[in-house]
């Protein structure tokens, strides 16, 4: 089983989500993460915004990996959002983002954080996998698709 699948429960997979912009998406994700981590929503939101202000977490081709180190977080958490309509992530290719995988790690996380980011990037770099992630209709099948290694 992949490390990503271990930290991505089915109740953190959201399909056909409607948000107007990146701030709305970050607010929604922060709220969802707050409910499972018992950390303040504002803390999570500010962490995501602070990382995004360093440079876009959008990778191009319609995908993004917003992430951050969160003070007080005990273990890594991930969530998957497929947006009903793409939003601007200020990516170099200017393609609207509709697939977003959030990653939160403890403040002191080191190598595991980088390994998780790498695994997520590998999943999203695969064109056929991106296509499937845009078409699949069940959260269980999304999770199954995430668990398949790309190499």
DANORWO-V304404 format. One record per residue. OMEGA is omega in whole degrees, -180 to 180 (NA if undefined). Layout:
OMEGA ; OMEGA
//
This chain:
-179 ; 178 ; 180 ; -179 ; 179 ; -178 ; -179 ; 180 ; -179 ; 180 ; 174 ; 176 ; -175 ; -177 ; 176 ; -180 ; 178 ; 174 ; -178 ; -175 ; -177 ; 179 ; 177 ; 178 ; 180 ; 177 ; 180 ; -180 ; 180 ; 178 ; 180 ; 179 ; 180 ; -178 ; -180 ; -179 ; -176 ; 173 ; -179 ; 178 ; -178 ; 179 ; -179 ; 180 ; -179 ; 177 ; 179 ; 180 ; -179 ; 179 ; -179 ; -179 ; 177 ; -178 ; -177 ; 173 ; 174 ; -177 ; -171 ; -178 ; 174 ; -179 ; 179 ; 177 ; 175 ; -176 ; 177 ; 175 ; -174 ; 178 ; 179 ; 178 ; -175 ; -180 ; -179 ; 177 ; 177 ; 172 ; -178 ; 176 ; 169 ; -176 ; 180 ; 178 ; -178 ; 178 ; -178 ; 176 ; -179 ; 179 ; -178 ; 180 ; 178 ; 175 ; -180 ; -178 ; 177 ; 175 ; -176 ; 173 ; 178 ; 176 ; 174 ; 179 ; 177 ; -177 ; -177 ; -178 ; 180 ; -175 ; -178 ; 178 ; -179 ; 179 ; 178 ; 178 ; 179 ; 180 ; 179 ; 180 ; 179 ; 178 ; -175 ; 179 ; -177 ; -175 ; -179 ; 178 ; 177 ; 180 ; 178 ; 180 ; 179 ; -174 ; -175 ; -176 ; -180 ; -179 ; 179 ; 179 ; 174 ; -179 ; 178 ; 179 ; 179 ; -174 ; -179 ; 179 ; -178 ; 178 ; NA
//
